Amino acid sequence: MIIVSGSIKFESVEELENAKQALMDRAARSREDVGCIDYVFSQNLEDPAQIPLTEKWESDELLKAHLAIPDEEFGALMATAKIASAIVVSSESGEEQILMQR
């Protein structure tokens, strides 16, 4: 399994609000891609201008296929939004361990 994690820090909460629909659309489209186990954008409770993201993919090949799919709306957002910083990384995970479940 491939785990993708990261964050997008917008210059302001207002800038994040302008981007929110594009982020939700990206997540919804991505969840439909072959190999997607989970895809989540959220809003940081301590820094409301920051969006943490987490994705889970069945394999690196399927993640790469997903990344190769054009997404004009998301691409335009990333090109024009006022982003203070952004980082996204991937790592391979052999097994998951449940740390809490309710």
GIKA-V658795 format. One record per residue. N is the residue number from 1. RES is the residue in one small letter. SS is DSSP state (~ for helix, > for strand, _ for the rest). PSI is psi in radians with two decimals (NA if undefined). OMEGA is omega in radians with two decimals (none if undefined). Layout:
# GIKA-V658795
N:RES:SS:PSI:OMEGA / N:RES:SS:PSI:OMEGA
This chain:
# GIKA-V658795
1:m:_:2.49:3.08 / 2:i:>:2.25:3.09 / 3:i:>:2.21:3.05 / 4:v:>:2.28:3.10 / 5:s:>:2.75:3.12 / 6:g:>:-2.89:3.10 / 7:s:>:2.66:3.02 / 8:i:>:2.08:3.13 / 9:k:>:1.95:3.11 / 10:f:>:2.73:-3.12 / 11:e:_:-0.38:3.13 / 12:s:_:2.84:3.06 / 13:v:~:-0.63:3.13 / 14:e:~:-0.70:3.11 / 15:e:~:-0.70:3.07 / 16:l:~:-0.76:3.12 / 17:e:~:-0.68:3.12 / 18:n:~:-0.46:-3.08 / 19:a:~:-0.22:-2.96 / 20:k:~:-0.79:-3.10 / 21:q:~:-0.72:3.11 / 22:a:~:-0.67:3.10 / 23:l:~:-0.75:3.12 / 24:m:~:-0.68:3.11 / 25:d:~:-0.74:3.12 / 26:r:~:-0.81:-3.14 / 27:a:~:-0.78:-3.12 / 28:a:~:-0.77:3.11 / 29:r:~:-0.75:-3.08 / 30:s:~:-0.64:3.13 / 31:r:~:-0.38:3.13 / 32:e:_:-0.24:-3.10 / 33:d:_:2.52:3.12 / 34:v:_:2.28:3.08 / 35:g:_:-0.15:-3.14 / 36:c:>:2.12:3.09 / 37:i:>:-0.70:-3.13 / 38:d:>:2.59:-3.14 / 39:y:>:1.97:-3.02 / 40:v:>:2.22:2.85 / 41:f:>:2.53:3.06 / 42:s:_:3.09:3.11 / 43:q:_:2.23:-3.11 / 44:n:_:2.18:-3.14 / 45:l:_:-0.52:-3.12 / 46:e:_:-0.40:3.12 / 47:d:_:1.53:-3.01 / 48:p:_:-0.05:3.05 / 49:a:_:0.03:-3.11 / 50:q:>:2.40:3.09 / 51:i:>:1.83:2.98 / 52:p:>:2.62:3.10 / 53:l:>:2.57:3.09 / 54:t:>:2.33:3.08 / 55:e:>:2.64:3.01 / 56:k:>:2.29:-3.12 / 57:w:>:2.56:-3.13 / 58:e:_:-0.63:-3.10 / 59:s:_:2.86:3.08 / 60:d:~:-0.66:3.13 / 61:e:~:-0.74:-3.13 / 62:l:~:-0.58:3.03 / 63:l:~:-0.81:3.12 / 64:k:~:-0.69:3.09 / 65:a:~:-0.73:3.09 / 66:h:~:-0.79:-3.11 / 67:l:~:-0.39:-3.14 / 68:a:~:-0.20:3.14 / 69:i:_:2.16:3.13 / 70:p:_:2.43:3.08 / 71:d:_:1.52:-3.03 / 72:e:~:-0.71:-3.12 / 73:e:~:-0.83:-3.13 / 74:f:~:-0.69:3.10 / 75:g:~:-0.74:3.10 / 76:a:~:-0.71:3.10 / 77:l:~:-0.88:-3.09 / 78:m:~:-0.48:-3.14 / 79:a:~:-0.47:-3.00 / 80:t:~:-0.36:-3.10 / 81:a:_:2.61:3.08 / 82:k:_:1.69:-3.07 / 83:i:>:2.17:3.12 / 84:a:>:-0.68:3.10 / 85:s:>:2.73:3.08 / 86:a:>:2.45:3.05 / 87:i:>:2.39:3.09 / 88:v:>:2.26:-3.13 / 89:v:>:2.75:3.06 / 90:s:>:2.68:3.08 / 91:s:>:2.72:3.13 / 92:e:>:2.42:-3.14 / 93:s:_:2.30:3.12 / 94:g:_:-0.79:-3.08 / 95:e:_:2.65:3.02 / 96:e:_:2.59:3.08 / 97:q:_:2.17:3.12 / 98:i:_:2.15:3.12 / 99:l:_:-0.42:3.08 / 100:m:_:2.42:3.10 / 101:q:_:2.42:3.14 / 102:r:_:NA:none
